[in-house]
Protein backbone atom coordinates (compact mmCIF):
# COMPACT_ATOMS: atom_id res chain seq x y z
CA UNK A 1 0.00 0.00 0.00
CA UNK A 2 2.83 2.41 0.78
CA UNK A 3 4.32 2.32 -2.72
CA UNK A 4 1.20 3.72 -4.40
CA UNK A 5 0.88 6.68 -2.05
CA UNK A 6 1.75 10.06 -3.53
CA UNK A 7 4.89 11.84 -2.41
CA UNK A 8 3.81 14.93 -0.46
CA UNK A 9 6.25 17.83 -0.34
CA UNK A 10 5.59 20.69 2.06
CA UNK A 11 7.39 23.91 1.17
CA UNK A 12 8.08 26.38 3.93
CA UNK A 13 10.36 28.49 6.07
CA UNK A 14 10.38 29.91 9.58
CA UNK A 15 8.59 33.03 8.35
CA UNK A 16 5.15 33.03 9.98
CA UNK A 17 2.44 31.64 7.71
CA UNK A 18 5.06 30.33 5.27
CA UNK A 19 5.12 27.24 7.52
CA UNK A 20 1.75 26.10 6.11
CA UNK A 21 3.25 23.44 3.82
CA UNK A 22 5.31 22.04 6.68
CA UNK A 23 2.20 21.85 8.86
CA UNK A 24 0.42 19.78 6.20
CA UNK A 25 3.34 17.30 6.16
CA UNK A 26 3.47 17.18 9.97
CA UNK A 27 -0.26 16.55 10.22
CA UNK A 28 -0.09 13.77 7.62
CA UNK A 29 2.71 12.17 9.67
CA UNK A 30 0.45 12.30 12.76
CA UNK A 31 -2.33 10.62 10.75
CA UNK A 32 0.02 7.75 9.88
CA UNK A 33 1.17 8.71 6.39
CA UNK A 34 4.58 7.03 5.95
CA UNK A 35 7.73 9.10 6.37
CA UNK A 36 9.03 7.71 3.07
CA UNK A 37 6.20 9.60 1.33
CA UNK A 38 6.66 12.92 3.13
CA UNK A 39 9.25 15.65 2.66
CA UNK A 40 9.72 19.09 4.20
CA UNK A 41 11.47 21.44 1.78
CA UNK A 42 12.79 24.94 2.27
CA UNK A 43 13.13 25.77 -1.41
CA UNK A 44 11.17 24.73 -4.50
CA UNK A 45 14.41 23.46 -6.09
CA UNK A 46 14.51 20.80 -3.33
CA UNK A 47 11.75 19.06 -5.31
CA UNK A 48 14.44 17.87 -7.73
CA UNK A 49 16.05 15.91 -4.86
CA UNK A 50 13.02 13.71 -4.15
CA UNK A 51 10.47 13.75 -6.98
CA UNK A 52 10.51 11.15 -9.73
CA UNK A 53 8.60 11.02 -12.99
CA UNK A 54 6.73 7.80 -12.18
CA UNK A 55 5.36 8.76 -8.76
CA UNK A 56 2.34 10.94 -8.08
CA UNK A 57 3.40 14.24 -6.52
CA UNK A 58 1.55 16.65 -4.25
CA UNK A 59 3.07 20.00 -3.29
CA UNK A 60 1.78 22.11 -0.39
CA UNK A 61 2.79 25.74 0.12
CA UNK A 62 1.63 29.05 1.48
CA UNK A 63 0.69 31.78 -0.95
CA UNK A 64 0.18 35.49 -0.67
CA UNK A 65 -3.38 36.44 0.25
CA UNK A 66 -5.02 39.52 -1.07
CA UNK A 67 -8.23 39.47 0.95
CA UNK A 68 -8.65 35.81 1.77
CA UNK A 69 -6.33 34.64 4.55
CA UNK A 70 -6.54 30.91 5.26
CA UNK A 71 -8.31 30.13 1.99
CA UNK A 72 -7.41 26.70 0.63
CA UNK A 73 -6.67 26.45 -3.09
CA UNK A 74 -6.18 23.29 -5.12
CA UNK A 75 -4.47 23.51 -8.50
CA UNK A 76 -3.22 20.98 -10.99
CA UNK A 77 0.08 21.61 -12.73
CA UNK A 78 0.56 22.61 -15.48
CA UNK A 79 -1.53 25.72 -14.90
CA UNK A 80 -1.29 29.45 -15.35
CA UNK A 81 -3.11 29.84 -12.04
CA UNK A 82 0.23 29.78 -10.22
CA UNK A 83 0.60 33.34 -11.44
CA UNK A 84 -2.58 34.22 -9.54
CA UNK A 85 -1.60 32.16 -6.49
CA UNK A 86 1.87 33.53 -5.93
CA UNK A 87 3.71 31.40 -3.43
CA UNK A 88 5.22 33.09 -0.43
CA UNK A 89 8.20 34.69 -2.14
CA UNK A 90 10.86 33.59 0.33
CA UNK A 91 12.45 31.53 -2.44
CA UNK A 92 14.99 32.60 -5.09
CA UNK A 93 13.31 30.44 -7.73
CA UNK A 94 9.56 30.36 -7.76
CA UNK A 95 7.60 27.14 -7.61
CA UNK A 96 6.35 27.90 -11.12
CA UNK A 97 9.92 28.21 -12.45
CA UNK A 98 11.01 24.94 -10.82
CA UNK A 99 7.98 23.04 -12.13
CA UNK A 100 8.52 24.46 -15.63
CA UNK A 101 12.14 23.29 -15.67
CA UNK A 102 11.15 19.89 -14.26
CA UNK A 103 8.53 19.56 -16.96
CA UNK A 104 11.04 20.44 -19.69
CA UNK A 105 13.54 17.91 -18.29
CA UNK A 106 10.76 15.31 -17.92
CA UNK A 107 11.80 14.48 -14.35
CA UNK A 108 8.42 15.14 -12.71
CA UNK A 109 5.04 13.51 -13.32
CA UNK A 110 3.00 15.06 -16.14
CA UNK A 111 0.48 16.47 -13.66
CA UNK A 112 1.12 17.60 -10.11
CA UNK A 113 -1.43 18.45 -7.43
CA UNK A 114 -0.68 21.73 -5.71
CA UNK A 115 -2.39 22.82 -2.51
CA UNK A 116 -1.88 26.37 -1.33
CA UNK A 117 -3.10 28.12 1.78
CA UNK A 118 -3.44 31.89 1.68
CA UNK A 119 -1.34 33.48 4.40
CA UNK A 120 -0.73 37.04 5.48
CA UNK A 121 2.11 37.08 8.04
CA UNK A 122 5.66 36.52 6.78
CA UNK A 123 7.76 37.82 9.69
CA UNK A 124 10.97 35.88 10.24
CA UNK A 125 10.77 33.68 13.31
CA UNK A 126 7.07 34.40 13.86
CA UNK A 127 4.76 31.51 14.67
CA UNK A 128 2.25 30.35 12.11
CA UNK A 129 -1.26 31.70 12.72
CA UNK A 130 -3.73 29.31 14.35
CA UNK A 131 -6.13 29.69 11.40
CA UNK A 132 -3.34 28.61 9.04
CA UNK A 133 -2.75 25.53 11.21
CA UNK A 134 -6.45 24.68 10.99
CA UNK A 135 -6.40 25.10 7.20
CA UNK A 136 -3.25 22.93 6.98
CA UNK A 137 -4.99 20.21 9.00
CA UNK A 138 -7.91 20.35 6.55
CA UNK A 139 -5.57 19.99 3.56
CA UNK A 140 -3.87 17.03 5.25
CA UNK A 141 -7.24 15.42 5.89
CA UNK A 142 -8.23 15.80 2.23
CA UNK A 143 -4.91 14.36 1.02
CA UNK A 144 -5.19 11.47 3.51
CA UNK A 145 -8.73 10.64 2.44
CA UNK A 146 -7.91 10.81 -1.28
CA UNK A 147 -4.82 8.61 -0.84
CA UNK A 148 -6.74 5.99 1.09
CA UNK A 149 -9.74 5.90 -1.24
CA UNK A 150 -7.76 5.61 -4.46
C-alpha positions in Angstrom: 0.0 0.0 0.0 2.8 2.4 0.8 4.3 2.3 -2.7 1.2 3.7 -4.4 0.9 6.7 -2.1 1.8 10.1 -3.5 4.9 11.8 -2.4 3.8 14.9 -0.5 6.2 17.8 -0.3 5.6 20.7 2.1 7.4 23.9 1.2 8.1 26.4 3.9 10.4 28.5 6.1 10.4 29.9 9.6 8.6 33.0 8.4 5.2 33.0 10.0 2.4 31.6 7.7 5.1 30.3 5.3 5.1 27.2 7.5 1.7 26.1 6.1 3.3 23.4 3.8 5.3 22.0 6.7 2.2 21.9 8.9 0.4 19.8 6.2 3.3 17.3 6.2 3.5 17.2 10.0 -0.3 16.6 10.2 -0.1 13.8 7.6 2.7 12.2 9.7 0.5 12.3 12.8 -2.3 10.6 10.8 0.0 7.7 9.9 1.2 8.7 6.4 4.6 7.0 5.9 7.7 9.1 6.4 9.0 7.7 3.1 6.2 9.6 1.3 6.7 12.9 3.1 9.3 15.6 2.7 9.7 19.1 4.2 11.5 21.4 1.8 12.8 24.9 2.3 13.1 25.8 -1.4 11.2 24.7 -4.5 14.4 23.5 -6.1 14.5 20.8 -3.3 11.7 19.1 -5.3 14.4 17.9 -7.7 16.0 15.9 -4.9 13.0 13.7 -4.1 10.5 13.7 -7.0 10.5 11.2 -9.7 8.6 11.0 -13.0 6.7 7.8 -12.2 5.4 8.8 -8.8 2.3 10.9 -8.1 3.4 14.2 -6.5 1.6 16.6 -4.3 3.1 20.0 -3.3 1.8 22.1 -0.4 2.8 25.7 0.1 1.6 29.1 1.5 0.7 31.8 -0.9 0.2 35.5 -0.7 -3.4 36.4 0.2 -5.0 39.5 -1.1 -8.2 39.5 1.0 -8.7 35.8 1.8 -6.3 34.6 4.5 -6.5 30.9 5.3 -8.3 30.1 2.0 -7.4 26.7 0.6 -6.7 26.5 -3.1 -6.2 23.3 -5.1 -4.5 23.5 -8.5 -3.2 21.0 -11.0 0.1 21.6 -12.7 0.6 22.6 -15.5 -1.5 25.7 -14.9 -1.3 29.5 -15.4 -3.1 29.8 -12.0 0.2 29.8 -10.2 0.6 33.3 -11.4 -2.6 34.2 -9.5 -1.6 32.2 -6.5 1.9 33.5 -5.9 3.7 31.4 -3.4 5.2 33.1 -0.4 8.2 34.7 -2.1 10.9 33.6 0.3 12.5 31.5 -2.4 15.0 32.6 -5.1 13.3 30.4 -7.7 9.6 30.4 -7.8 7.6 27.1 -7.6 6.3 27.9 -11.1 9.9 28.2 -12.5 11.0 24.9 -10.8 8.0 23.0 -12.1 8.5 24.5 -15.6 12.1 23.3 -15.7 11.2 19.9 -14.3 8.5 19.6 -17.0 11.0 20.4 -19.7 13.5 17.9 -18.3 10.8 15.3 -17.9 11.8 14.5 -14.4 8.4 15.1 -12.7 5.0 13.5 -13.3 3.0 15.1 -16.1 0.5 16.5 -13.7 1.1 17.6 -10.1 -1.4 18.4 -7.4 -0.7 21.7 -5.7 -2.4 22.8 -2.5 -1.9 26.4 -1.3 -3.1 28.1 1.8 -3.4 31.9 1.7 -1.3 33.5 4.4 -0.7 37.0 5.5 2.1 37.1 8.0 5.7 36.5 6.8 7.8 37.8 9.7 11.0 35.9 10.2 10.8 33.7 13.3 7.1 34.4 13.9 4.8 31.5 14.7 2.3 30.3 12.1 -1.3 31.7 12.7 -3.7 29.3 14.4 -6.1 29.7 11.4 -3.3 28.6 9.0 -2.7 25.5 11.2 -6.5 24.7 11.0 -6.4 25.1 7.2 -3.3 22.9 7.0 -5.0 20.2 9.0 -7.9 20.3 6.6 -5.6 20.0 3.6 -3.9 17.0 5.3 -7.2 15.4 5.9 -8.2 15.8 2.2 -4.9 14.4 1.0 -5.2 11.5 3.5 -8.7 10.6 2.4 -7.9 10.8 -1.3 -4.8 8.6 -0.8 -6.7 6.0 1.1 -9.7 5.9 -1.2 -7.8 5.6 -4.5 
